[in-house]
Amino acid sequence: MNLRRVAIPGALLVALICVLPLAAQNTSAPLPIDAQTMQKLRMHSVPPVYPPAEKMHGRSGDVLLKVVLGTDGSVLSAMPVTSTSDAFAAAAVASVEQWKYKAYLLNGQAVSVEGDVEIHFRMAN
């Protein structure tokens, strides 16, 4: 195998040194945080709409979502982990996608995080 040395122009080398750390940071996996920390970061929530069929049958339900937040605190994804029904899962996802969070700071830098969010559907008495 022949290896050759390749000269890289200074400007290109500087660009690579500056861009590569940013690219690595943006593609890194979200930092896992606990449910309590997720709750503390929440600034605004939208209540879920009770699925009509579940309400008609008097059913209660629970949904556990894995939620990924961007560096600005926006909800990037909300995926059901467990759910009593598909209807409850869909309602929970639709609700959480509208929630607003504070950015999570690690060593003074905003980072993407992921954590669990529980949604409980209970019929009013």
Phi and psi in radians as a Rosetta constraint file:
Dihedral C 1 N 2 CA 2 C 2 CIRCULARHARMONIC -1.656 0.35
Dihedral N 2 CA 2 C 2 N 3 CIRCULARHARMONIC 2.192 0.35
Dihedral C 2 N 3 CA 3 C 3 CIRCULARHARMONIC -1.879 0.35
Dihedral N 3 CA 3 C 3 N 4 CIRCULARHARMONIC 2.329 0.35
Dihedral C 3 N 4 CA 4 C 4 CIRCULARHARMONIC -2.045 0.35
Dihedral N 4 CA 4 C 4 N 5 CIRCULARHARMONIC 2.522 0.35
Dihedral C 4 N 5 CA 5 C 5 CIRCULARHARMONIC -1.438 0.35
Dihedral N 5 CA 5 C 5 N 6 CIRCULARHARMONIC 2.395 0.35
Dihedral C 5 N 6 CA 6 C 6 CIRCULARHARMONIC -2.106 0.35
Dihedral N 6 CA 6 C 6 N 7 CIRCULARHARMONIC 2.262 0.35
Dihedral C 6 N 7 CA 7 C 7 CIRCULARHARMONIC -1.404 0.35
Dihedral N 7 CA 7 C 7 N 8 CIRCULARHARMONIC 2.233 0.35
Dihedral C 7 N 8 CA 8 C 8 CIRCULARHARMONIC -1.855 0.35
Dihedral N 8 CA 8 C 8 N 9 CIRCULARHARMONIC 2.159 0.35
Dihedral C 8 N 9 CA 9 C 9 CIRCULARHARMONIC -0.995 0.35
Dihedral N 9 CA 9 C 9 N 10 CIRCULARHARMONIC 2.532 0.35
Dihedral C 9 N 10 CA 10 C 10 CIRCULARHARMONIC -0.928 0.35
Dihedral N 10 CA 10 C 10 N 11 CIRCULARHARMONIC -0.772 0.35
Dihedral C 10 N 11 CA 11 C 11 CIRCULARHARMONIC -1.109 0.35
Dihedral N 11 CA 11 C 11 N 12 CIRCULARHARMONIC -0.702 0.35
Dihedral C 11 N 12 CA 12 C 12 CIRCULARHARMONIC -1.160 0.35
Dihedral N 12 CA 12 C 12 N 13 CIRCULARHARMONIC -0.722 0.35
Dihedral C 12 N 13 CA 13 C 13 CIRCULARHARMONIC -1.083 0.35
Dihedral N 13 CA 13 C 13 N 14 CIRCULARHARMONIC -0.753 0.35
Dihedral C 13 N 14 CA 14 C 14 CIRCULARHARMONIC -1.103 0.35
Dihedral N 14 CA 14 C 14 N 15 CIRCULARHARMONIC -0.738 0.35
Dihedral C 14 N 15 CA 15 C 15 CIRCULARHARMONIC -1.085 0.35
Dihedral N 15 CA 15 C 15 N 16 CIRCULARHARMONIC -0.752 0.35
Dihedral C 15 N 16 CA 16 C 16 CIRCULARHARMONIC -1.126 0.35
Dihedral N 16 CA 16 C 16 N 17 CIRCULARHARMONIC -0.729 0.35
Dihedral C 16 N 17 CA 17 C 17 CIRCULARHARMONIC -1.120 0.35
Dihedral N 17 CA 17 C 17 N 18 CIRCULARHARMONIC -0.623 0.35
Dihedral C 17 N 18 CA 18 C 18 CIRCULARHARMONIC -1.382 0.35
Dihedral N 18 CA 18 C 18 N 19 CIRCULARHARMONIC -0.654 0.35
Dihedral C 18 N 19 CA 19 C 19 CIRCULARHARMONIC -1.490 0.35
Dihedral N 19 CA 19 C 19 N 20 CIRCULARHARMONIC -0.666 0.35
Dihedral C 19 N 20 CA 20 C 20 CIRCULARHARMONIC -1.024 0.35
Dihedral N 20 CA 20 C 20 N 21 CIRCULARHARMONIC -0.770 0.35
Dihedral C 20 N 21 CA 21 C 21 CIRCULARHARMONIC -1.086 0.35
Dihedral N 21 CA 21 C 21 N 22 CIRCULARHARMONIC -0.632 0.35
Dihedral C 21 N 22 CA 22 C 22 CIRCULARHARMONIC -1.160 0.35
Dihedral N 22 CA 22 C 22 N 23 CIRCULARHARMONIC -0.742 0.35
Dihedral C 22 N 23 CA 23 C 23 CIRCULARHARMONIC -1.093 0.35
Dihedral N 23 CA 23 C 23 N 24 CIRCULARHARMONIC -0.740 0.35
Dihedral C 23 N 24 CA 24 C 24 CIRCULARHARMONIC -1.129 0.35
Dihedral N 24 CA 24 C 24 N 25 CIRCULARHARMONIC -0.688 0.35
Dihedral C 24 N 25 CA 25 C 25 CIRCULARHARMONIC -1.142 0.35
Dihedral N 25 CA 25 C 25 N 26 CIRCULARHARMONIC -0.733 0.35
Dihedral C 25 N 26 CA 26 C 26 CIRCULARHARMONIC -1.273 0.35
Dihedral N 26 CA 26 C 26 N 27 CIRCULARHARMONIC -0.404 0.35
Dihedral C 26 N 27 CA 27 C 27 CIRCULARHARMONIC -1.742 0.35
Dihedral N 27 CA 27 C 27 N 28 CIRCULARHARMONIC 0.006 0.35
Dihedral C 27 N 28 CA 28 C 28 CIRCULARHARMONIC -1.248 0.35
Dihedral N 28 CA 28 C 28 N 29 CIRCULARHARMONIC 2.670 0.35
Dihedral C 28 N 29 CA 29 C 29 CIRCULARHARMONIC -1.174 0.35
Dihedral N 29 CA 29 C 29 N 30 CIRCULARHARMONIC 2.603 0.35
Dihedral C 29 N 30 CA 30 C 30 CIRCULARHARMONIC -1.065 0.35
Dihedral N 30 CA 30 C 30 N 31 CIRCULARHARMONIC 2.545 0.35
Dihedral C 30 N 31 CA 31 C 31 CIRCULARHARMONIC -1.329 0.35
Dihedral N 31 CA 31 C 31 N 32 CIRCULARHARMONIC 2.186 0.35
Dihedral C 31 N 32 CA 32 C 32 CIRCULARHARMONIC -1.230 0.35
Dihedral N 32 CA 32 C 32 N 33 CIRCULARHARMONIC 2.349 0.35
Dihedral C 32 N 33 CA 33 C 33 CIRCULARHARMONIC -2.280 0.35
Dihedral N 33 CA 33 C 33 N 34 CIRCULARHARMONIC 2.783 0.35
Dihedral C 33 N 34 CA 34 C 34 CIRCULARHARMONIC -1.391 0.35
Dihedral N 34 CA 34 C 34 N 35 CIRCULARHARMONIC 2.862 0.35
Dihedral C 34 N 35 CA 35 C 35 CIRCULARHARMONIC -1.062 0.35
Dihedral N 35 CA 35 C 35 N 36 CIRCULARHARMONIC -0.617 0.35
Dihedral C 35 N 36 CA 36 C 36 CIRCULARHARMONIC -1.136 0.35
Dihedral N 36 CA 36 C 36 N 37 CIRCULARHARMONIC -0.705 0.35
Dihedral C 36 N 37 CA 37 C 37 CIRCULARHARMONIC -1.169 0.35
Dihedral N 37 CA 37 C 37 N 38 CIRCULARHARMONIC -0.712 0.35
Dihedral C 37 N 38 CA 38 C 38 CIRCULARHARMONIC -0.996 0.35
Dihedral N 38 CA 38 C 38 N 39 CIRCULARHARMONIC -0.761 0.35
Dihedral C 38 N 39 CA 39 C 39 CIRCULARHARMONIC -1.125 0.35
Dihedral N 39 CA 39 C 39 N 40 CIRCULARHARMONIC -0.690 0.35
Dihedral C 39 N 40 CA 40 C 40 CIRCULARHARMONIC -1.147 0.35
Dihedral N 40 CA 40 C 40 N 41 CIRCULARHARMONIC -0.527 0.35
Dihedral C 40 N 41 CA 41 C 41 CIRCULARHARMONIC -1.369 0.35
Dihedral N 41 CA 41 C 41 N 42 CIRCULARHARMONIC -0.344 0.35
Dihedral C 41 N 42 CA 42 C 42 CIRCULARHARMONIC -1.171 0.35
Dihedral N 42 CA 42 C 42 N 43 CIRCULARHARMONIC 2.225 0.35
Dihedral C 42 N 43 CA 43 C 43 CIRCULARHARMONIC -1.823 0.35
Dihedral N 43 CA 43 C 43 N 44 CIRCULARHARMONIC -0.572 0.35
Dihedral C 43 N 44 CA 44 C 44 CIRCULARHARMONIC -2.600 0.35
Dihedral N 44 CA 44 C 44 N 45 CIRCULARHARMONIC 2.318 0.35
Dihedral C 44 N 45 CA 45 C 45 CIRCULARHARMONIC -2.239 0.35
Dihedral N 45 CA 45 C 45 N 46 CIRCULARHARMONIC 2.644 0.35
Dihedral C 45 N 46 CA 46 C 46 CIRCULARHARMONIC -1.951 0.35
Dihedral N 46 CA 46 C 46 N 47 CIRCULARHARMONIC 2.164 0.35
Dihedral C 46 N 47 CA 47 C 47 CIRCULARHARMONIC -1.111 0.35
Dihedral N 47 CA 47 C 47 N 48 CIRCULARHARMONIC 2.504 0.35
Dihedral C 47 N 48 CA 48 C 48 CIRCULARHARMONIC -1.252 0.35
Dihedral N 48 CA 48 C 48 N 49 CIRCULARHARMONIC 2.646 0.35
Dihedral C 48 N 49 CA 49 C 49 CIRCULARHARMONIC -1.462 0.35
Dihedral N 49 CA 49 C 49 N 50 CIRCULARHARMONIC 2.214 0.35
Dihedral C 49 N 50 CA 50 C 50 CIRCULARHARMONIC -1.177 0.35
Dihedral N 50 CA 50 C 50 N 51 CIRCULARHARMONIC 2.165 0.35
Dihedral C 50 N 51 CA 51 C 51 CIRCULARHARMONIC -1.030 0.35
Dihedral N 51 CA 51 C 51 N 52 CIRCULARHARMONIC 2.217 0.35
Dihedral C 51 N 52 CA 52 C 52 CIRCULARHARMONIC -0.963 0.35
Dihedral N 52 CA 52 C 52 N 53 CIRCULARHARMONIC -0.743 0.35
Dihedral C 52 N 53 CA 53 C 53 CIRCULARHARMONIC -1.135 0.35
Dihedral N 53 CA 53 C 53 N 54 CIRCULARHARMONIC -0.678 0.35
Dihedral C 53 N 54 CA 54 C 54 CIRCULARHARMONIC -1.206 0.35
Dihedral N 54 CA 54 C 54 N 55 CIRCULARHARMONIC -0.664 0.35
Dihedral C 54 N 55 CA 55 C 55 CIRCULARHARMONIC -1.159 0.35
Dihedral N 55 CA 55 C 55 N 56 CIRCULARHARMONIC -0.749 0.35
Dihedral C 55 N 56 CA 56 C 56 CIRCULARHARMONIC -1.050 0.35
Dihedral N 56 CA 56 C 56 N 57 CIRCULARHARMONIC -0.616 0.35
Dihedral C 56 N 57 CA 57 C 57 CIRCULARHARMONIC -1.584 0.35
Dihedral N 57 CA 57 C 57 N 58 CIRCULARHARMONIC 0.031 0.35
Dihedral C 57 N 58 CA 58 C 58 CIRCULARHARMONIC 1.218 0.35
Dihedral N 58 CA 58 C 58 N 59 CIRCULARHARMONIC 0.460 0.35
Dihedral C 58 N 59 CA 59 C 59 CIRCULARHARMONIC -1.510 0.35
Dihedral N 59 CA 59 C 59 N 60 CIRCULARHARMONIC 2.498 0.35
Dihedral C 59 N 60 CA 60 C 60 CIRCULARHARMONIC -1.766 0.35
Dihedral N 60 CA 60 C 60 N 61 CIRCULARHARMONIC 2.841 0.35
Dihedral C 60 N 61 CA 61 C 61 CIRCULARHARMONIC -2.773 0.35
Dihedral N 61 CA 61 C 61 N 62 CIRCULARHARMONIC 2.857 0.35
Dihedral C 61 N 62 CA 62 C 62 CIRCULARHARMONIC -2.373 0.35
Dihedral N 62 CA 62 C 62 N 63 CIRCULARHARMONIC 2.489 0.35
Dihedral C 62 N 63 CA 63 C 63 CIRCULARHARMONIC -2.330 0.35
Dihedral N 63 CA 63 C 63 N 64 CIRCULARHARMONIC 2.353 0.35
Dihedral C 63 N 64 CA 64 C 64 CIRCULARHARMONIC -1.955 0.35
Dihedral N 64 CA 64 C 64 N 65 CIRCULARHARMONIC 2.129 0.35
Dihedral C 64 N 65 CA 65 C 65 CIRCULARHARMONIC -1.959 0.35
Dihedral N 65 CA 65 C 65 N 66 CIRCULARHARMONIC 2.516 0.35
Dihedral C 65 N 66 CA 66 C 66 CIRCULARHARMONIC -1.701 0.35
Dihedral N 66 CA 66 C 66 N 67 CIRCULARHARMONIC 2.020 0.35
Dihedral C 66 N 67 CA 67 C 67 CIRCULARHARMONIC -1.967 0.35
Dihedral N 67 CA 67 C 67 N 68 CIRCULARHARMONIC 2.291 0.35
Dihedral C 67 N 68 CA 68 C 68 CIRCULARHARMONIC -1.899 0.35
Dihedral N 68 CA 68 C 68 N 69 CIRCULARHARMONIC 2.232 0.35
Dihedral C 68 N 69 CA 69 C 69 CIRCULARHARMONIC -1.871 0.35
Dihedral N 69 CA 69 C 69 N 70 CIRCULARHARMONIC 2.453 0.35
Dihedral C 69 N 70 CA 70 C 70 CIRCULARHARMONIC -1.362 0.35
Dihedral N 70 CA 70 C 70 N 71 CIRCULARHARMONIC 3.092 0.35
Dihedral C 70 N 71 CA 71 C 71 CIRCULARHARMONIC -1.146 0.35
Dihedral N 71 CA 71 C 71 N 72 CIRCULARHARMONIC -0.326 0.35
Dihedral C 71 N 72 CA 72 C 72 CIRCULARHARMONIC -1.663 0.35
Dihedral N 72 CA 72 C 72 N 73 CIRCULARHARMONIC 0.055 0.35
Dihedral C 72 N 73 CA 73 C 73 CIRCULARHARMONIC 1.548 0.35
Dihedral N 73 CA 73 C 73 N 74 CIRCULARHARMONIC -0.008 0.35
Dihedral C 73 N 74 CA 74 C 74 CIRCULARHARMONIC -1.289 0.35
Dihedral N 74 CA 74 C 74 N 75 CIRCULARHARMONIC 2.644 0.35
Dihedral C 74 N 75 CA 75 C 75 CIRCULARHARMONIC -1.382 0.35
Dihedral N 75 CA 75 C 75 N 76 CIRCULARHARMONIC 1.999 0.35
Dihedral C 75 N 76 CA 76 C 76 CIRCULARHARMONIC -1.508 0.35
Dihedral N 76 CA 76 C 76 N 77 CIRCULARHARMONIC -0.616 0.35
Dihedral C 76 N 77 CA 77 C 77 CIRCULARHARMONIC -2.770 0.35
Dihedral N 77 CA 77 C 77 N 78 CIRCULARHARMONIC 2.662 0.35
Dihedral C 77 N 78 CA 78 C 78 CIRCULARHARMONIC -2.436 0.35
Dihedral N 78 CA 78 C 78 N 79 CIRCULARHARMONIC 1.897 0.35
Dihedral C 78 N 79 CA 79 C 79 CIRCULARHARMONIC -2.015 0.35
Dihedral N 79 CA 79 C 79 N 80 CIRCULARHARMONIC 2.268 0.35
Dihedral C 79 N 80 CA 80 C 80 CIRCULARHARMONIC -1.132 0.35
Dihedral N 80 CA 80 C 80 N 81 CIRCULARHARMONIC 2.317 0.35
Dihedral C 80 N 81 CA 81 C 81 CIRCULARHARMONIC -1.709 0.35
Dihedral N 81 CA 81 C 81 N 82 CIRCULARHARMONIC -0.869 0.35
Dihedral C 81 N 82 CA 82 C 82 CIRCULARHARMONIC -2.431 0.35
Dihedral N 82 CA 82 C 82 N 83 CIRCULARHARMONIC 2.658 0.35
Dihedral C 82 N 83 CA 83 C 83 CIRCULARHARMONIC -2.787 0.35
Dihedral N 83 CA 83 C 83 N 84 CIRCULARHARMONIC 2.564 0.35
Dihedral C 83 N 84 CA 84 C 84 CIRCULARHARMONIC -1.137 0.35
Dihedral N 84 CA 84 C 84 N 85 CIRCULARHARMONIC -0.616 0.35
Dihedral C 84 N 85 CA 85 C 85 CIRCULARHARMONIC -2.714 0.35
Dihedral N 85 CA 85 C 85 N 86 CIRCULARHARMONIC 2.849 0.35
Dihedral C 85 N 86 CA 86 C 86 CIRCULARHARMONIC -1.109 0.35
Dihedral N 86 CA 86 C 86 N 87 CIRCULARHARMONIC -0.607 0.35
Dihedral C 86 N 87 CA 87 C 87 CIRCULARHARMONIC -1.146 0.35
Dihedral N 87 CA 87 C 87 N 88 CIRCULARHARMONIC -0.746 0.35
Dihedral C 87 N 88 CA 88 C 88 CIRCULARHARMONIC -1.136 0.35
Dihedral N 88 CA 88 C 88 N 89 CIRCULARHARMONIC -0.706 0.35
Dihedral C 88 N 89 CA 89 C 89 CIRCULARHARMONIC -1.066 0.35
Dihedral N 89 CA 89 C 89 N 90 CIRCULARHARMONIC -0.813 0.35
Dihedral C 89 N 90 CA 90 C 90 CIRCULARHARMONIC -1.087 0.35
Dihedral N 90 CA 90 C 90 N 91 CIRCULARHARMONIC -0.721 0.35
Dihedral C 90 N 91 CA 91 C 91 CIRCULARHARMONIC -1.162 0.35
Dihedral N 91 CA 91 C 91 N 92 CIRCULARHARMONIC -0.693 0.35
Dihedral C 91 N 92 CA 92 C 92 CIRCULARHARMONIC -1.143 0.35
Dihedral N 92 CA 92 C 92 N 93 CIRCULARHARMONIC -0.781 0.35
Dihedral C 92 N 93 CA 93 C 93 CIRCULARHARMONIC -1.079 0.35
Dihedral N 93 CA 93 C 93 N 94 CIRCULARHARMONIC -0.825 0.35
Dihedral C 93 N 94 CA 94 C 94 CIRCULARHARMONIC -1.031 0.35
Dihedral N 94 CA 94 C 94 N 95 CIRCULARHARMONIC -0.640 0.35
Dihedral C 94 N 95 CA 95 C 95 CIRCULARHARMONIC -1.233 0.35
Dihedral N 95 CA 95 C 95 N 96 CIRCULARHARMONIC -0.936 0.35
Dihedral C 95 N 96 CA 96 C 96 CIRCULARHARMONIC -1.122 0.35
Dihedral N 96 CA 96 C 96 N 97 CIRCULARHARMONIC -0.533 0.35
Dihedral C 96 N 97 CA 97 C 97 CIRCULARHARMONIC -1.087 0.35
Dihedral N 97 CA 97 C 97 N 98 CIRCULARHARMONIC -0.292 0.35
Dihedral C 97 N 98 CA 98 C 98 CIRCULARHARMONIC -1.690 0.35
Dihedral N 98 CA 98 C 98 N 99 CIRCULARHARMONIC -0.099 0.35
Dihedral C 98 N 99 CA 99 C 99 CIRCULARHARMONIC -1.244 0.35
Dihedral N 99 CA 99 C 99 N 100 CIRCULARHARMONIC 2.720 0.35
Dihedral C 99 N 100 CA 100 C 100 CIRCULARHARMONIC -2.109 0.35
Dihedral N 100 CA 100 C 100 N 101 CIRCULARHARMONIC 2.395 0.35
Dihedral C 100 N 101 CA 101 C 101 CIRCULARHARMONIC -2.216 0.35
Dihedral N 101 CA 101 C 101 N 102 CIRCULARHARMONIC 2.742 0.35
Dihedral C 101 N 102 CA 102 C 102 CIRCULARHARMONIC -1.351 0.35
Dihedral N 102 CA 102 C 102 N 103 CIRCULARHARMONIC 2.632 0.35
Dihedral C 102 N 103 CA 103 C 103 CIRCULARHARMONIC -1.139 0.35
Dihedral N 103 CA 103 C 103 N 104 CIRCULARHARMONIC 2.520 0.35
Dihedral C 103 N 104 CA 104 C 104 CIRCULARHARMONIC -1.595 0.35
Dihedral N 104 CA 104 C 104 N 105 CIRCULARHARMONIC 2.199 0.35
Dihedral C 104 N 105 CA 105 C 105 CIRCULARHARMONIC -1.831 0.35
Dihedral N 105 CA 105 C 105 N 106 CIRCULARHARMONIC 2.305 0.35
Dihedral C 105 N 106 CA 106 C 106 CIRCULARHARMONIC -2.183 0.35
Dihedral N 106 CA 106 C 106 N 107 CIRCULARHARMONIC 2.009 0.35
Dihedral C 106 N 107 CA 107 C 107 CIRCULARHARMONIC 0.946 0.35
Dihedral N 107 CA 107 C 107 N 108 CIRCULARHARMONIC 0.689 0.35
Dihedral C 107 N 108 CA 108 C 108 CIRCULARHARMONIC 1.403 0.35
Dihedral N 108 CA 108 C 108 N 109 CIRCULARHARMONIC -0.002 0.35
Dihedral C 108 N 109 CA 109 C 109 CIRCULARHARMONIC -1.934 0.35
Dihedral N 109 CA 109 C 109 N 110 CIRCULARHARMONIC 2.351 0.35
Dihedral C 109 N 110 CA 110 C 110 CIRCULARHARMONIC -1.242 0.35
Dihedral N 110 CA 110 C 110 N 111 CIRCULARHARMONIC 2.297 0.35
Dihedral C 110 N 111 CA 111 C 111 CIRCULARHARMONIC -2.266 0.35
Dihedral N 111 CA 111 C 111 N 112 CIRCULARHARMONIC 2.705 0.35
Dihedral C 111 N 112 CA 112 C 112 CIRCULARHARMONIC -1.298 0.35
Dihedral N 112 CA 112 C 112 N 113 CIRCULARHARMONIC 2.419 0.35
Dihedral C 112 N 113 CA 113 C 113 CIRCULARHARMONIC -2.326 0.35
Dihedral N 113 CA 113 C 113 N 114 CIRCULARHARMONIC 2.826 0.35
Dihedral C 113 N 114 CA 114 C 114 CIRCULARHARMONIC -2.388 0.35
Dihedral N 114 CA 114 C 114 N 115 CIRCULARHARMONIC 2.516 0.35
Dihedral C 114 N 115 CA 115 C 115 CIRCULARHARMONIC -2.805 0.35
Dihedral N 115 CA 115 C 115 N 116 CIRCULARHARMONIC 3.017 0.35
Dihedral C 115 N 116 CA 116 C 116 CIRCULARHARMONIC -1.592 0.35
Dihedral N 116 CA 116 C 116 N 117 CIRCULARHARMONIC 2.500 0.35
Dihedral C 116 N 117 CA 117 C 117 CIRCULARHARMONIC -2.281 0.35
Dihedral N 117 CA 117 C 117 N 118 CIRCULARHARMONIC 2.243 0.35
Dihedral C 117 N 118 CA 118 C 118 CIRCULARHARMONIC -1.775 0.35
Dihedral N 118 CA 118 C 118 N 119 CIRCULARHARMONIC 2.377 0.35
Dihedral C 118 N 119 CA 119 C 119 CIRCULARHARMONIC -2.141 0.35
Dihedral N 119 CA 119 C 119 N 120 CIRCULARHARMONIC 2.261 0.35
Dihedral C 119 N 120 CA 120 C 120 CIRCULARHARMONIC -2.027 0.35
Dihedral N 120 CA 120 C 120 N 121 CIRCULARHARMONIC 2.278 0.35
Dihedral C 120 N 121 CA 121 C 121 CIRCULARHARMONIC -1.890 0.35
Dihedral N 121 CA 121 C 121 N 122 CIRCULARHARMONIC 2.052 0.35
Dihedral C 121 N 122 CA 122 C 122 CIRCULARHARMONIC -2.296 0.35
Dihedral N 122 CA 122 C 122 N 123 CIRCULARHARMONIC 2.418 0.35
Dihedral C 122 N 123 CA 123 C 123 CIRCULARHARMONIC -1.285 0.35
Dihedral N 123 CA 123 C 123 N 124 CIRCULARHARMONIC 2.398 0.35
Dihedral C 123 N 124 CA 124 C 124 CIRCULARHARMONIC -1.254 0.35
Dihedral N 124 CA 124 C 124 N 125 CIRCULARHARMONIC 2.490 0.35
